[in-house]
């Protein structure tokens, strides 16, 4: 067990460190530190990791931004306020111990001289084994210029760089970004983050599939007849008109999150559970995806979207996507994968549904209905896995009903200390583990797949707020229907 000298200040006993052992000292540099992502996700995640004694004993957090506040005295209260909004009331002594590791250094355009000096001084202070981690929480338009600036820094120690999606907006821009990255960093130093892959429930897809003999043998086209990956959002664009108008839901969600989830569901058993093996199998899946049929894609736009502040009154940007995808390999030939996501829908959920083929012979009278047995994975912070099965209803008659087998992971492991997705992924970067991150080849393969559709997209169909999207999307899965809403 690793203990820290500040244990008393943190207000709780230390927990067991990860199997990898103590982390090397780190200088963590957050670019775009005054933005929404840093305030909403990064700072609360880092504070919680420090509170759990999972950060290195020696670390410095250097924050930078091109926007106000321009001084450390003004910046620290902003971070403290973000902590309280997203973590609740925090202990003053714990905050003081954490805050003394934070410094703020503004940058101006591409002038990072002051930041370069601050990083070099902090790295020197922490020692020869110090590592540097650059986290780019910046708008997509600023990514390349920030990479060039950081890549020229003359600082001691090895460096890693973390990028947020989107990783380009098409094949050409993705390749240009990748070339810029590789001008300054090797592939092993680059971490493209998709926070969906850091969720406990998503990682449990791998455990469920490959650690259980009751699932691994049947995870293929011979036993599975459809897969649904469904991520509806109840919220609208929440004032992010500039982002939505420039990106759209397909680039924001489908070409990143949902295709990555598809990869986790469809990949063949890796030789080892490590980064190289997992990336190898994911790439095979993406190479096997059949060219997208535009006739099996539905774009939608919620009523009132064009009235949102900052939205073009004639906008054709999609706020909803539903589509059918096929993976033409030995495991999944002929099995449709249905993907759906959108804004201002009836409910906010993150669900993967696996539909199993029916028994070839029906021998029981009065069968329940024609709905398949389904295995459902709820990708929430309180992950739940359940299976809908047929069973005999207790009583004198032999009558079938539908029952549910359920596994709630938090209840099953009450002593566990679950981490939020960003917390897990930040730790992985510090450990140098890229298993849950996206490789250059994956990015370019997915853009090659998506580009033809995006060059000639379907016209968005309107749908009411609070609905499940356009009627055409509801009909996409044919007789099976969408799992959501639950019947």
N, C-alpha and C positions, 0 to 999 in steps of 0.2 A: 504494500500500500504506500502511495506517495502522499506525503503531508507537506503543507506549505507553512511558512512562518506566520502568515496572516490568517491562519485558520480561525482564530477567535473572532477576528473582525468580520469574517464572512458569515458568521452566525449559524453554521451547521458543521457537523463532523465531515471529514473528507470521505469520499467514496472511492471504491476501487478504480484505479486508473485502467486504461485500456491495456490489452495484452501486449501492445507494441512497446510498452515501457515509457519512461519520461520523454517528453518532447524536447527537441533542441530549442535554445533561445530563439525568439522570433521578433523581428520588427514588422508589424502589420501596418501597411500603408493603405488607407481608404481614400480613393479618389471619388469626388462627388459626395463628400461627407455631409453636406447640408441638404442633400436630396431626400426624397420620400423613402426610397429603398433603404438607405443607411439608417434613417431614423426609425423606420417601422420594423426592420428585420435585423440588420447587422449589429447595431449597438446593443439591443436587447439580447441577441444571441450571444455576443461576446461577453456581456456581463453575466449571463446565466452560466456559461462555460467556466468563467473565472470563479463564480460562486460555488460551482461543483468541483473545483480544483482540477479541471481538465485542461486548462491552458498551461503553457510552459511557466515554470517558476520565474523565469526571467523573460519578460516581453515588454515591448513598447508599442503603443498605438498612436501612429502619426496620421492625422486627418488633414485633408486638403480639399479645397474647393475654389472655384472661380467666382463664387457668389458670397454675399454677406452671410453670417457675420465674419468680419475680417480679423478678429483677435481671439486669443484663447479665452480671455475673460468673458467674452460674449458667447463663445462656442459651447463651453462646458455646461452652462444652464440649459441650453437647447438639448444637449444629450441627456441630461438628467430628466428633463421634462418628457423626452421620448421614452425613457425607461419607465417612468411612472404611468404613462399612457398605456404602454404595451406589456408591462410586467406588474403593474400595481405599485403600491407604496414600497419603497426600498429603504433598507437600513442606512442611516446617515454615515455610520462608521465604515460600512462596507463600500458605500459610494466613494467616500474620501480615499480609501485605499486603491480603488479602481481608477479614480479620476487622476491620481498623481502619475499614472502611467500614460496619460493622454496628452498630446500636444497638437496644436493646430497651426498649420503653415499654409497660407494662401498661395495660389499660383495665378499667374496672369498670362492669358493666351497660352503660348507654348514656352513661357519662361518658367522653368522649374528649378532655377539655381538654388533658391533658398530651401526648397524641398529636398534637393539632392544633398545639400550640406546637412540638413536635419537627419536624413536617413543614414548618411555615412557616420555621423557622430553617434547616433543611437546604436548602430551596429558595432562600432568600435567599443562602445561602453559595455555591450553585452558579451563581447568576447569573440574569439576566432571561430567558434562553432555556431555563430549566429546565422540564421537564415532570414531572408527578406521575402515578404509576401505582399504583392501588389493586388489590391482588390478594386476593380473598376466598376463602381456603382454610378456610371455616367450615362448620358443619353447616347443612343446608337450613333448619332452624327459625330460625337466627340471621340469615339473609341479609337480610331486609327491614329489621330493626332496625339492622344494620351499615350498609346503604345509606343509611338516614336519617341516621345519625350522621356518616358521611363526607360526605354531601351538604351538610351545614351548615358544614363547615370553611371558614374564611376564610383561604385560602392563596394565594400568588402562583402564576402560571403556569397552563397548561391541564392538565386532569386526564383520565385514562382509568380505566375500572373493568373488571376481569376477574371473571367469575362462572363457577363450576363447576356442572355438572349436579347434580341435576335442576333444571330451570328451571320450578318448580312441580310439582304432582302431578296436575293436571287443567287444563281450560281456565280455570276460574274463578280458581284460584290463580295460574296463569301470567299471566293478564291483570292480576291485582292486583299481582304482582311487577313486571310491565312498567310499570304506572302509577306505582308507587313509583320505579322507575329513572328514568322520564321526568320526574318531578317535579324531579329534581336534575341529570340528565345528558341530553345530546342523544344520538340514536341513534348518531352517529359516534363517540361516546366510550365506547360499551358494547361489550364483547367477551365473548361467551358461548363458552367454550372446550369443545371436544370433542377430546380428545387423539388420537383415532383419525385426525382429519383432518390432524394434524401429522406423521403417519408418512410416510416417504419412499415406501413402497409404495403408500399410498393416493393420494398426489399423482401417482404414476406412472400411475394409472388415466387421468388427464387427458392425460398425455404420450402414453401408448400409443394412446389413442383418437384424439386430434386432431392428432398430429404424424406419423402414419404412414398412408400411402395404402393399405396392405394391410388396415387395420382399420376406418378411418372409414367407408368405403362399405358395409361389411357389418354395421355395428353397429345392427341393427334387426330387427323381427319377420320379415322376409323370409328372413333367414339364421340367426337365433338362435331356438332352440326352448325354452330355459329358462335361468334364472340362479339360482345358489345362493350365498347369503351366509351363511357357516358360521363361528361363533365359539364352539366348545365350550371349556370350561375344566375342567381336571383338578382344580383346587383346589376345596375346599368353601367355606363362608362365612367360614372362618378367624376366628371369634370376632366377626364383625360382625353379630350377631343383631339388634341394634336397627335397623341400617340396612336389613337384608333384610326384617325384619318390617314396617317402615314403607313400604318402597319396592317390593320384589318385583323379579323379573328383567325383567318387561316394561317397567316404568318405568325401570329402571336401564340396560337394554341395548337393547331393541327401539325404544322411542320416541325414542332418542337415537342411539347409535352405528350400529345396523344400518340404520335408515331414512336416516341421513346417507350411509352407504355405498351404499345403493340409489340415492340421488339422484346420486351421482358416476357410477354405472354408467349410469343412465338419462337423464341430462340431455342435451338437444340441444346442438349446437355453439354455444358463446357467441360473441357478436360480437367480444369482446376477452377476454383472460385477465386480468380484473380483478375486484374485489369486486362492483361493481354488476352486471356482466354475468353472473357466476357465480350470484349470489343470484337474479337474475331467472329463470334457467333452472331452478334448484333449486325455486323456488316453483312454476313451471309443472308440474314433475314431481309435487310434493306435492298440487297441486290436481287432478291427473289420476288419483291413486290411487283405485281403486274402493273403496267402503265395505267394510270387512273382514267377511268371512263367518265367523261364529263356528264354523260346522261345519268350517272349514278351519284351525282354530287348535287346537293341543294345548298344554295347560299340564301341567307335571310337578313332582314334589317328590321329592327323593332320599330313599331309606330312611335313617332315622336323623336326618333334619333336625329333627324335633320333639324329639329328645333333646339337641340342642345347647343349651348354656347360654344362657339369655335368650330362648329360643323358646317360644311358647305351645304347650302339649301338644296343643291341638286346632287348630293353625295350618293354614290353607288357603292360605298364601302360596306362590306358584310359584317354584321354583328353576330351572325349565326352560321354554323356549318354543320351539315350532316352528310356522310358519305359512306360508300361501300368500297372495301379494299380486299384484294385477294393476295395471298402469299403463295406463289407457285413453286413449292418445294415438296420434298417427300413426306413432310409432316402435315402440311396444311392444304394440299391441293383440293380445290373445290369448296373450302370453308370460307364463308363471307365474314369479314371483320367490319362491324358497323361502328363508326366514330361519330360522336355528336358533342358539340359544345356551343355555347352562345350566352349572350347577355340578356338581362331582363326576362328570364324564363320563370317558370312556375315555382321552381325549387332549386336550391343550391346543393349539389351532390357530386361525389366522385366515386363512380361505381364501375367495376369490371364484372361482366356476367358471362359465364361459360355455359352454353347450352349443350346438353348431352343427347345423343341419339336415343330414340325410343327402342325398347326391346322388340325384336323382330316378330314376336307372337304375343298377342294380348289374350291372356287366359282367365282374367278376372272379370266378373260381370260388373256392369255399372262403373266403368272407369271414370276417373274424376273429370278430366277434360283433355284436350290435346296439347296442353302446355308441357314442354320438355322439363325433365329434371334440370335444375340450374344450380351452379355453384357461383356464389356472389361474393365479391370482395369489395368491402366498403373502405375506400382510401381516405379515411378520416384520421384525425389526431388520436382517436380512440378506436383503433382498427378492429373491425369485425369481419369474420368470415362465416357465411352460413350456406347451407345447401337445402334447397326445397326438394323434398322427396315424397313419394306416395307411400302410404302406410295403411294398415287396417285400423279402422275406427273401432275403439273398444265397444263391445256389445254382442248380442246374440247373432246378428246378421254379419255376413262377410261383406262389409262395405268399405270401399277405399276412400281415403281422404288425403289432403295434402298436409304434411308436417314439415317442420323446420329443425334442422340440426345447426347449432350455433356455437361459434368459438369467439369469445371476446378476449382479445389478447391482453388488455390491461388487467382484466379480472383474472386471467389465467396465470399472470406473472405479477402478483401484487407488489413484490419487493423490487421490481425492475425500476429503473430511472430512465424513462423514455426521453429522447432528445427531439427537439423540433428540427425540421429538415435543414434549415440553414446551420444550425448548431452542428449537426452530424457532418455536413459537407465541409464546413470550415475546419473541423478537426481532421477530416480526411486529407485536405490540402496540406495541413501542417505535417501530417504523417507521410506525405508523399504518395498517397494511395489514390490513383485515378480511376478506380473501378467504376464508380458511380458518376463519372464525368464523360463528356462527349468528345470523341476524337475528331481530328480533321477530316478523316475519310468518311465518317458517319455524316458530318455536316454536309459535305459536298454531295454524297449520294442522295441525301434527302432533298436537297435543292434540285438535283437533276430529275428526281421523281416529281417534284411539285411545280417546277417551272412551266411545263407545257400548259397546265391548268391555269396558272396565274397569268400567263400571257393572254389567255382568252377565257376569263372566268365567266361562270353563269351569272345572269342578272339576279340580284337579290330580290327575294319575294318578301313582302311585308307580313309581319305577324304581330298580334297584340301583345303588349306587356303582360307578363304573368301567365302566358300560355306556354306550350311546349314547342313552339316554333311553327313554321309554315306547314300546312296540311300535307304538302308533297313530301316533307321529311318524315312525317308520321307514318306514311305509307312505305317508306324505304325498306324496312325489314320484312315486308310482306306478311305472311301468316303468323310469324313469330311475334311481331310487334316489338316495341321497346320495353325493356324491363321497367324503366321509369315512365310514368308513375307506377308504384307498386299496386298490383291488383289487390 
